[in-house]
Every structure is written in C-alpha cells, then in structure tokens.
Amino acid sequence: MQNDAAASPSEPVFPLSSAVAGDRLIITALRAGKGLGRRLADLGLPIGTEIEVVHRQHGGRLVVARELTRVALGAGMTQMIMVTRANGRTGTTE
C-alpha cells in the first residue's frame, strides 16, 4: 500500500469510488502498488492533484477533470484512489 501524502486531520479520507458528480477532491493516497501511481502520473493525476468528478457512469466508472483535461477511470481503479474534499466543497447526488 502506497501512502505518499497525509490528509488534513479535519477532512476525512475516502475512496474516489464514493464521490459524486460535482465533488472537488484532492488525491491523497493510493491503496495499490507503484504501478497505479505511475499510471495515474502518466494521466496527469499524481498524488496531491486537485480533481473534479464530472460524471458517474454505470458500473462505478467515473470521469474526472483536472483543469481542461478529462480522464475516465474504471471502477476498480477508483476504489484504490484515496481522496479528501478540496475546500470542504461537496457535489450533489445524481
């Protein structure tokens, strides 16, 4: 298990798979090996990156945005990516 960034004590850490559309989040840790970290970095989503959940797709897949780039992530991957809320903002349920 890789854990490269500590979350703020006031903000809970949870899997990206629990996020809803509109959530602004920060990637804080990965519950997987270096391969996932390398793959996310290649996609422009290293630990510490702020993202927004754009869309939840059927089957648990998510589309996330970082600045002008959108990335689709599979359900298995989103369960291994740990996040915390950015600025305490929350999205709405679908």
N, C-alpha and C positions, 0 to 999 in steps of 0.2 A: 504494500500500500504506500503510495506516494503522498506526502503532505508537505508541500513547499511553501504554503502561506497560511498564516494564522488569521482567523476571522476576528472581528471585533467582539468583545465579550457581550455587548448589548444586542448584537444581531445573531440570530440562530443560523446554523449552517444546515443545509438540507440538499437532497439530490435535485439536480436540474429537472428530472422527470416529474417533480411535484409542482413545477412552476406553471403559471397560466399566462395567456396572451396579455401583453402589456407590462409584465414584470420587467423591471430593470435590475439586473443582477451583476455580481462580481464573482468570477470563477476563483474559488479559494483553495481547492484541493482536488486530488483525483484518487479514487479508490481502485487503482489499477497500476500496472507496471509502467515503465518508461515508454513503451510503445505508444500508449494512448497519449501521453504527454507530448511526444514527438509529433504524432499525427495532428493533435489539436494545434500545436505551434505552427505546423505547416499550413493549417487552415486559417491562421491568424488569430487563434484563440488560446494563447498561453495562460497559465495561472496569473491572476491579477487583472485580467481583461474584463472590462465592463461590457455587458451584452444586454440586449432586449429580446424577450420572447415575442416573435412576430405572429406565430401561428402554431397551434397544436393540431397535428394530423392524426388520423385514425391509426390505432395501434401504438400510440405513445410516442410517435416521432414528433420532433419539434423543428421549427425553422427559427433560427436566432439571427439577430443583426448586430454587427459591430460597425459603427459608422455607416458607410454606404454599402457594406458587403453583407450578404445574407448567406447563411450556411444551414443546410438540412442535416440534422443529426438523428441517427437511429435510436430506437427505444433503449437498447442495451447500453449504448454509449451514454445516454442522458442519465441513466441510473448510476453511473460511475463518476459523473462530474458533480462535485460538491460546490454549492454556491451560497451566497448570502445576499440579502437585499442591498441595493445601492441607494443611499439616501433615504432608507425606510419607505420607499415608494412601492406600492403594490398594484398589480393589474386587476382586471375583472375576470370573473369566471365566464366560461363560454356556455 
